[in-house]
Amino acid sequence: MKEAVSMNAVSNRRAKRLVLTGVAGLSALALAGCASGGGGGGGGEAGGPLVLYTWAASEGDQAQWADFISGAQAEDPDLDISVEGPSFSDYWTKVKTRLSGANPPCLLTTQAARAQELGDLLMPLDDLIEKSGFDIENIDESMLSGMTVDGTIRAIPYDAEPIVLFYNVEAFQAAGLELPGATYTRDQFVSDAKALTDGDKKGLALAPGIFIPNAWSLADGVPAVTEDGELDLTNPEFVEQIQSFFDLVAVEGVAKAPEAADGSEVSQQAFTSGEVPMLIEGPWMYGSFADAADFTLGVSIVPSTSGEAAAMTAGSGFGIAANCDRPDEAFAAIEALTSLSVQEKQAEARGIVPARIEALPAWAEGKTEGSSEVVEALLSNATPQRTTPTWNQVETLMTQYGVQGYRGELTAEEIMDTITNSVAG
């Protein structure tokens, strides 16, 4: 983005899932400090380390990259990668400055949601993919789509996270309800939520912002942003989807309106405490929820009108800086960083849903019965979360005005018009 912005909703949620494992391996990173541009550069001299510029300010981030690199070095013992970078929230502006400085890095990370924003900074990878024989057929299609800019792939994803509905199995059983799985209609969902609602105790927990309403809309195949990267909030179909989500509070009464000041932890704690039996979130939260809850954790699709599985996916990947002078070495590093063994390790240790389809069984380990089938069904019909350079403004305004939508004080049409006009202005 053109200005410093706060962490977006998906990354704010995912940051809470980072497990501080592998900290002892941080020396392998040879961390080069923060993003101001010091340190040995990314292209570096021939034979020197490749620099990965990424969000690397926290111990959790550093541990994650240490795990990636140690796993990649098991594939390629000669691989030499050092890491530098700021916090996640600063990354999206500082990466542009870093690449214009001396000794720019060769390797970059991006989210699929932000690939369009960094498109000019990322080298098209299609020729390198063909030259190396890298098999993209086993990489999640939705994430590859999200990493594609102007018809060319700009990054190789390492995870593909379809947004899911978590539920309290015992609460469903106590209410005599059938457990939802890889199919779930909205009519049945509302019926179940009403059966689970008792006065002030509601069936569904909600957080402010546009991330979850966007996932709700994409479950019916309606995006907030076009494939060309244009904001499309006033599209009547999208407005209808958001109104139906608001109506879960204002009309159906199965959820409480979130407060604008609520963080995602408010709805998460309401769910894990057993106060509320359903929550829409990312699958990266499974481990945290399972640790915090004293009930059996169920996983279903975000309900759709038809009941068929369709997902909004969120995920990140590795790309090569457009001005990298060692592209073949950089792509070989990406091949190792996104290898099957690395993704299996990440799925097992950190609970991320891997972008490699054949690594999905590693995520299924330790999950309740049917969870992996839900994730597989969602990934078979998935659309990446797409955003625009103004997305943080959209998120902020939806957080502000959405509360009135849930309360029935403003319609979705009024709110989407207000947000669109404010962002355009």
Secondary structure, DSSP 4 states (H G I P E B T S, - for coil): --S--PPPHHHHHHHTT----SGGGGGGG----STTS-SS-SS-STTSPEEEES---SHHHHHHHHHHHHHHHHH-TT--EEEE---HHHHHHHHHHHHHSSS--SEEEEEGGGTTTTGGGB---HHHHHHHT---TTB-HHHHHHTEETTEE--EESB-EE-EEEEEHHHHHHTTPPPP-S--BHHHHHHHHHHT-BTTB-SEE--SSSHHHHHHHHTTT--SB-TTS-B-TT-HHHHHHHHHHHHHHHTS--BPPPPTT--HHHHHHHHHTTSSSEEEE-GGGHHHHHHH-SSPEEEEEPPBSS----EEEE-EEEEEBTT-S-HHHHHHHHHHHTSHHHHHHHHHHH---BSBGGGHHHHHTTPPTTHHHHHHHHHTTEEE----TTHHHHHHHHHHHHHHHHTTSS-HHHHHHHHHHHHH-
